[in-house]
Amino acid sequence: MLWCCFLIDTLANVHPSRSGDTTVFEGEPVATSALPRLAGGQRSDWLAVADALLAAGQRYATPGHGRIVFPGAEGGYGAAVDGLEGFARLFLLAGFRIAGARGEGVDELIAFFAEGVRTGVDPDAADRWVRMDEHAQAKVEAASLALALDLTREWIWETLDPRTRERVIAYLAPVVGDETYPRTNWVWFRIVVETFLRSVGGPWSAADIAADLARHDSFVRADGWLSDGEERAFDHYVGWALHVYPVLWPRMTGAADLVGQRTAGDVARLDRFLQDAVRLIGADGSPLLQGRSLIYRFAAAAPFWAGIIAGVPSTGAGRLRHAAGAVVDHFVTRGAPDADGILTLGWHGEWPALAQSYSGPGSPYWAVKGLMGIVLPADHPVWSAADEPLPIVEADDLRAIAAAGWLVSGTRSDGIVRVVNHGTDKARPGAHTADSPLYARIGYSTATAPLLDDLAWTDPLEQAVTLVDATGRATHRTALTPLGAEIVDGVGIASSTSDVHTVDVAPTTHRHGAGLDGTVHHLARVTVRSLVRGPWEVRLTSIDDLAAGVDLERLRLRVGGWPLAGADPQHRTDTGSAEVRLDGRVSGIRSLHPEAISSVVIRRNASPLGETAAVPVLTWDAEVGVPFAALVTLTGDETSDLGPAALEIEGDEPVAVVTWPDGRSTRTPLTDSGASRWAHRHSRARTGVPHAIAKEQHA
């Protein structure tokens, strides 16, 4: 299939005039409230959203259109990189739009971006593109430039004068043989650029492409999941990068003989991944608030369009289209784009703390990947496919994602999807750092966000199990050791163990999503197990042994529940329990064994979901070998039974007997490593630590 098969659509005209250092286009931005809803909508609705983003973005172009400088504070890489990023990412959306229209009715859009290309590669232009030898971020944006040029080949590339084409080739050529690309989703940036270069007679390297494809294949994990690099990095990059590019790349001009026989395997993995991905969206269309680059917002819709383009067999096109639309709608109805039609740094509204240190005002426009479906013509079967709702709307769901070490629990009554995490921390095994709140928390959901103020990077609180010393310093669990995730007789069970440690964080100006480095001090080996059913988790924690010299009497065990954030969360505590209520949602934590001190911790300006965040917390005096147990609850159904629960642990090969708040009783074997010690309560700490741990402590 080539891009040139797409049919005609139209784009409302915008008329440029010049003002100062930017090109200002006449006309008011389209109000977010006026944009159509896309879940269940028509192709024309998708075009309206795309056109509104394009028109608003063009207002911030430089005089030669080589850069688009969106309003906002300069990004961590400087204004010139910001301008390239803004142009390249909006050009990708224009590429989808022009190709889907077969170049008809979009003359001014074509002219605008053609001029931007000519200016971008003109070495004498004040608004030229930042070169790859000037900043590595240009390697990222080069992939969007190459994809857009390939999509619009007939209407832009082939109309450029020979000198400009030579300059484009020269601009892209440094990717060939460049071994400095990070071994992550970046491998696709080089593959895409070299494929385009090859198609236009430029330099390229078969060895580069083969090496990058092999690197991509090394990211493959179970059940269609991929890790973004060698770290345990399971996040939205799995979908919007590692599954999208293998679908777009084979459709580039001249790519067929490079692709060979690999497409079937790539599509099979995508097909399996999407069976999980459609179940990670809340009933309100919210994607999971987990992982870095969340400012890309509805880029999370991209893998659903990739599945449609690839023709995956297991999930219907109507469901995939609806899923993509629900994700976009979630943001469009909540302030993104803003009143000026701009995607700001944030989640719903602007909240710059959500961004990584490399993000600039043009960064959020990777969101355009979520509108990728407009490249499909009006007669494509997806536009006439019967609409199918999100799975969470139809039924409760409980599943294990083994690759990521996740238990996924979605409840139809409140539309919330929760993930209990015992396998993802964005770290290599054995690498001890501070926990990333974006990756290493025990729980993530579509209704809550991890706390992301400065304290969140050094003091894990919400959805964390920590040891707290007499000075108030809390431990971290990265890198954790996953012990498995599975469903047993209707109950999800997952567990992990960690050499928990405090970290004296080293000063840094670069925060790319991973946990922060520093001087590590090991305290203990701690094992955490989660039993999950519906909105409830029974969280079992065991301090297995202590590092040498650690005073047990100076330690407390702290378990934090789900954070709720908004204008005025209500909260209360009782003996051994704490609860937060906000807008119909309830976050609760209750001690099951032994007795605990309960509290609610308030953090302000720490969450993209609201000004005030509240976290229910339990604290115990630390003991070794005791199974500390808590019931952790997140529900949006205030009428659901939030009553007491009970837990017993039976046998030498222990079984957890849980009586849940709704009265149902379940029996779940605790069969992972170390569990049997729970059958015999003891409090004597071991005096030694593993050799590798002791060595690191004294390094």
N, C-alpha and C positions, 0 to 999 in steps of 0.2 A: 504494500500500500504506500503510495507517495502522497505528499501533502497536496499535490496539484489536483486531487480529485474533489476538492471542496467546492461548494456552490456559493451563490451570491447572497449577501446581506448588505444592509446599509448602515452608515454611521452618520449621525447628526453633524453638520458642519460646525467647525469652530474657526474663528477668524482672528489671526494674530495681529497685534500691534506691539510696538517696542516701548519700553519704559525702563530707563536706567540700565542696569546690568542683567535684567531678565526680560524674557518675552512674556508679556501679559496678554492672555486671550480674553476677548470680550465675552460677556455673559456671566451670569451668576452660577456658582456651583449648585449641583443638584442636591437638595436636602436629603439627608439619610432617610428621613421619614417618608420621602416620596419614592424611594427605590422599591421595586417590586420584591416579593418574597420568592425565593428560588426553589424551596422544597415543594415539589409538585407543580412548579411553574413551567412556562414555555421557554423555548430558546430565545425568544425576544426579550424575556425577562433577564436572562443571563447577559444578553448583549447590552441591556440598559445599565446594568451594574458595571460592566466592563467599560462602557463608553463614559460613564460618569467618572470613573477613576482616571481614564485617559485624559479627559478634558481638564479635570482638576490638576493633574500632573503637568500638563503642557503649560499651564500658567506660570510655572516656576522654572522654565527653561532659560538658559543663558542666550545671549543674542544669536550665536551661531547654532544653537540647539545641541551643542556637543555635551552639555551637562544639564542635569535637572537638579536644582538645589532646593530641596523641600525646606519649609520653614522649621526652625528649631535649633537647638544648640549644636555646635559643630561636633561631629563624632570623634571617636578616639583615634581615627586614622587621618583626620584633617579634612578640610573643606573640599580639596580637589578630589579625594577619594569619594567623599559624599556625593559629589556631582556626577562622577562616573557611575556610581552605584545606582543613583536615581535614574539616570538615562538607561542603563543596561536593563534594569529590572522592568521599567515601564516599556521599553522596547520589546521585551519578551511578550508582554500582554498585547502590544500592538501587532506582534508577529502572529499570535493566535487569531487576532481579529481580522487582519488582512488576509491571511491564508483561508480562514473560514468563509470570507466574503469573495474569494477568488479575485481579489483586487478590485472588485466593482463597488462603487459608491463610497470608497474610502480614499479618494485622491489626496485630500489634504493631510490625512494621516500618513500616507506614503511619503508625501513631499516633506512633511515635518521631520520624519525619522531619517529619510535619505539625506537631508541637509545635516542632521546631527551626525551621521556617519562620516560625511565629507569633512565636517569640522573636527570631529573626534580624532581623525588620523592625520590632520594637517599639523605638522610640527610647529608652525608659526602661529597657530590660533591660540588666543588667550584661554579659550575654553576647550582645549584639546583633551583627549583622554589621558589619564595617568598611565604610564607604561609599566609593564611587568618588572622591568629592572629598577623602577622607581618605588614600587610598592607591591607586595605579594597579593594584596586584595584584588589587583587587576586580573590575576589568574582566575579568580572566582567569577568576576563579571564578564570575562572573555567568553565563558561558556554560554551565558545568556546572549551575548552579542552574536556568537556563532550560530546558536539555535535560531535566533530571530532572523539572521541573514539567510539561513537555509530555508526557513518557512516562507520568507518573502523574496526568494531568489528571483522569481520572474518579474517582480514589481519594483524591487530596490536594487539588489546586487547587479542584475543584468543591465540596469539603466545607469549605473555609476560609470564615470569616465575612467579610462584605463589607469591614469595616475592614481586616482583614489583607490581603485582595486589593488594596485600594487602596494599602496600604503596600508591597506587593511591586512594584506598578507604579511607585510613586514611587521605590523603591530602584533599579529597573532603568532608569528613564527618562533619567538623565543620559547614557546612551550615545548618545542621538540628537543628531546634529550634532557630536559630539566628534571633533575632528580630531587629537587627541594620540595616537591609537592607533599603535603602531609599524607600519610597512609590511612586516609579516611575516605569519606564520600568525595573528597577532592579528586580522587582518581578519575572520576567521571568528567571533571572539567577539562582534563587533558585529552581524554578520549574524544569528547565532543568537538573540541577545537581542532585536533589533528584530523578528524574525519572531514570537517568542513574544509580545512586547508587542502587536503588530498583532492577534494571534489573541484577545487578551483585552480589546481595546478601548483599549489604551494608546497613547501616542505612538510614532510611527515615521517613518522617512524613506525614501521610494523612492530618493531621490538617494544617501543613504548606502549602501544595499544595492547599487545599481548601481555606485557608485564602488569598493566593496569587492570586488565580483565582478570588475571590470575589473583591480583590483590583483592579485587571485589569478591571473587569466589571464596577467598579466605575468610571473608566476613560472614559467610552463610552459616546459620545455626538451624536448629530444629524447626519444623513446621512452618517454613517460609519466612522465618524471622532472620534478620541480619543484624550484626553489631556494627556500629559506626566506628570501625577501627578495631585494634586489638584489645582495647578496654571493654569492660562490660557496660557498653553504652547503648542501651535500648531506649529509644525515644522517637520523636516524630521524624527524625532524619531517616529512619527505616522506611517510612512511607514516602515523604515528599522528596527524597533524593535517591536512596538506594533501590527503590522499586520504580521510580518514575523514569530515570534516565535509561534503564534497560528497555523501556517501552518506546521512548522517543528516539533513541539513537538508531535502531534499525530502520527507521522511517526517514532518516536523513539521506540526501542524495548520495549515491555511490557507496552506501554503507553495507549493502547486502553481502558482498563477498568478504567483508571484514567480520560480519556477524557469524557467518558459517551456520553451524547446527545448534548454537546455544540458545536460540530464542525459546524453544519448547521448555527448556529447564527454567529459564527466567520467568516465563509466564506461569508455569506450574507453581513456582514459589510464590509469585504474586497472588495467584488464585487462593492458595492456602492462607497466606497472610491476611487477605481481605476477609476471610471468614472470622478471624479474630478482630480485625480493625473496625468492622461495622458494629461490633459490640463494645467498643471503647468510646462511644458517643452517647452523651446523656440525652434524655427525651427533649431537652431544650436546645439541642444541637451543639452543646459545648463539647469540644474535644477534651481529652485528659490534660489537666494542668500539671505537666511533668516534663522534665528535660529542658535543655537550653533552647534559645532562639524562639521563645514563645511569642515574641513580637511579630512573628510571621503569620500569626493568627490562622486565617483560613487557607493557608498553604496546606493545612492538615486535610483539606478536601482533595488534594492532588492524587493520592493513590487510588481513590475511587474512580476518577476519570481515567487513570492509567489502566484500571481493570476494564473499563468500557472500551477504550481504544484497543486493548489487547484481546478483547473478547473472552474473558475468563468464563469458565463454564459453571462454577459452583454458586455464584451470587448473581442474581438477575440484574440486568441493566437498570430496570426501574428502581430497584433498591439502592444500587450504587449511585444513581443520579440523585435520588432523594437524600441519601446520606451526604453527598457533596453539598447539595442545596441547604440542608439543615445546618451544616457547619458554617457556611457563608452567612445564612440568615441570623445565626446566633450573634454574630458581630455587627452586622448591618443594623439590627434592631437595638443595639446597645451602645451605639456611639462610635463605631468604626466602619467606615470613615467618619471623621468629625464634621462639624457644621460647615467647614470649608471644603469638604470632600477629600480630606487628606488622611492617610493612615499614619498615625502618630506612633511614637515609641510607647507601647503599653499593651493592655489586653482588651478591655472594652474601651475605656477612655485612655487618655495619656497617663502613663505611669512609668517614667524613665528608669526606675530602679529595676524593672523587669528585664531590661536590655543587658547584654554582655558589654564588656568594656570596648569591644571593637565596633559596636553598633553606632550608626549615624542616622540622620533623618531620612535617608533613602532606604535604609535596611528593611523596614517593614514591607517593602514592595515585593519581597519574595512571596508574599501572599498571593500574587497574581497566578501562581501555579494552581491555586484552587479554582481558577476560572478557565482552566485549560480546555474544558469541554466546548468552548465556543469555536475551537478549531474544527469541530465536526459539523458537516453541512446540515442544512435543514431537513434533508431526506434521510439522514442517518437514522437507523432503527431506534436509537436511544431516545429520540424526541417523541416517538409515538408509543414507547413501552409503557405498560400500565404502571402507575406509581405504586411503590411498595414502601411501607413505613419502616422506621428503624426497628431493629429487633427488640429494644428496650420497651417500646410501646406495646409490643405483643405479649411478652412473657418475661418472667424472671430468668436470670441467666447466672450460672455458676460454672466457671471454667478455669483450667490451669494453663498458663503459657509457660511451658517448661524452659524455653530458651532464656527468657527474662527472669525466671523465678517468681512469676506473678500468679496470684489468685485474683480472678476478676469476678466481682459480684454485682450484678445489675438488678435493681428491683423495680418492677413495673409500677408499683403503687406510688412511688415518688419520682421515678425517672432518673435516679442517680446511679452512676456506674462508679464502683470503687475498685481500686487495685491495692492489694496487700503485697508488698515487695520484699522478697528474700533472695534476690539474685542480681539486682542492678545497682551499681554504685559509681559508674564511670571511672573505674580504676582497674589496673591489672592485678591479678592475684598476687598477694603478698606486699602490695604497695600501701603503706600506711600514711594516710593524710587526714586532714579534717574532712568531715562529711560535707558533700554538696547538698544543700537543701533541695536542689532540683532533681537529684538522682537517688540519694541514699536514705531518704525517709522510708519508714515502714509502710506508710499509706499515702496514696494519691487518689483524687477523684475528679469528677466533672462538676462538682459543686463546691469544692474547696481549693485553695491555693496554698502551697508551702509558704511560710514566712520568708521574706527576702530582704529584710533590713540587714545592716552590717552584723548585728548580733547573731542572726540566723546562721552565718557562716562559721562561727566559732562556738556557739552554744546550742546544740541540737535540742529542740524542745518539743514541737508538735510532731506527732507520729514518730516519736523516737523513744528508745530505751537507753538510758545512760546511767552511769555511776557518777555521782557528784561528790567531790571531796569537800573537806572542811572549809576551803576558801571559796567554794561555789563553782569551781571549774568542772565542766561536764566532759564526759568521754565521747569518742567517735568510734564508729564501727567499720570504717573503710580501711583496708579492703576486707569485706566479709567473705566467708566461705559458705556458698549455697549448699543446702542439704536436701533440696528437692521441693517440688510443688506438684500436688496431684489432688484429685477428687476421690474421696472414699465414702461410699454410701450416702451421697448427698451433702457431705461436708468437705470443704476445701481444707487441705492441710499443707502448710509450707513452713520451712524452717531454715535457719542460718546460724552460724556461729562466728564469733569475732574475737580477736585479741584487742579488746577495747583499750583506748589510749587517750590521753590528753595531748594537745598539740599547741606548742608555742608558735603561732603562725608567723611566717616570715613576711615582711612588708612586700607588697606587690601592687602594681597598677593595672595588671592584666587579669581579668576574671573571665574565663572562657567557658564557664559552666561546671568544670570539675572542682573537686575539693581542693582547698588551699594547702600548700606544703608548709613544713615547719619542723621544729624539733619535737620528736615523739617520745612520750613516756608511757610505757605499757603498765596497765593496772591489773587486768584480769582477763580470763577467758569467760565469755558470756554467750549462752545459747538462747535464742528466742524462737518460739514456735507459735504459729497462728492457726487457729481453727476458725473457719469462716462459714457463715450461713446467713444468707439474706443481708440485713443491715448490720449484723453483729459479727464481732471477732472476739474470741477468747484468746487472749495473748498470754502465753506462758513464758516466763523468764527464769533462767537458772544461772547463777554465778558458779561456774564450774570449778575454778581455782584462781588463786591470786598470784601475781608476779612477786618475786622476792622483794622483801622489804616493805610491802604495802600493808598499812594498818587497816584492817577490816572495820574497826570501830569508828574510823573517821570517814566512812563511806556511807552514802545513802543511794538507794536505787530509785530512779525517777522514770515514770512512764507517762508520756504525753498522748493525748487523744487528738481528735480531728479539730482543726482550727476553723472557726466561723468568723467572717469578717464583714463588717458593714457599718452603718451609722451608729447603731446603739444595741449591740448584742446584750441580751439579758442572761444572767448567770446566777447559779446558786450552788452551795455545797452542803453536804450532809455527812454523817459519819461514814467514811469509806467510799464516798461517791461525789462526783461533781458533774455539772450539766450546764450547757450553754444553749440558748434558744435565739433564733434570729430568722425572721421572715418565714416562719413555718418549718424551719429546719432545726434539728436537735442533734447536738453532739454531746455524748455522755460517756463517762468512764466510771466503773464500779469495781471495787476490790472484791475478789472472790476468795483470796487466801494469800497471805494472812491479813490482819488488820492494817490499814494504811491511813496516812494523812492525806486529805483531799484539799485541792485548791483550784482556783482558776487564775491563769496568768494572762494579763492584758498587755498587748503590744500595739502601739500606734504607728501609723505610716509604715507598716511592715507587710501589707498585702495588697495586690492589685485589685482585690475584690471589695475593698472598703477601708475606711479610715481607721477603724478599731477592730483588732483581731483578738479573739478570746480563745484560750486553750484550756480544757479541763485536764488536770494533772493528779496523779497519785504518787506518793513517796513512801518508801519503807526504809527502815534500818537494814543495811545490807547483811545478808547471811550467805554462806556458801552451801550449795547443795539443796537449797529450799526452792520449791517451785512456786514462785510468785505469780499470781494469776489475776488478770483483770478482764472485765467485759468492756469492750470498746465499741461504741455505737455511733453510727451516722445515719440519720433518716430525715426525709422530708415529709414524712407522714406522721403528724402529731397524734393521730388516732391509733397508731400501731402500739402494740404492747411493749412498753419500756420497763416492765416489771422486773423483779429479781431473777437471777439465774443461779445455777449451782454447778459445781465442778467437783468430781472425785477422780483420783488417779489410782488405778487398781493394777496389781500384779507386778511380778518381777520384770516382765516384758510389758511395760505399762500401757494401759488403755485409758484414754480420757473419756469419762462419762459426763456428758454435759446435759443439763436441763436448761433449755433456752428460754428467753423471756416469754415466748408464746406457748410454753408448756411442753413442747416436744423434747424428747430425750434421745440422744445419739451416743454411740460408742465408737471412738476413733482410736486405732492403735498409734502409739507414738514410737515408731520403729527406727527413726534416724539415729545417727551416731551420738552416743552419750546419753540417750534418753533413759536407759535402764537405771542409771544412778538415781533417778527421781523416786524410784520405788523405796529407797532407803535414805530417809532424811539424815543429813549429817551437816555439821557446821565447822569442821576442822579444815582449814585452808592447807593446800599443798604449799610447800616451801620453795619450790623451784619453778623456773620457767623454761620453755624450750630454748635450746641453744641459739637458734636464729634470733629469737626475741631478745635474749640477754645480750647478744652481740650488738644488736641495733641500739639498745638502751645505752651502751657504753661507747658507741662510736663517736 
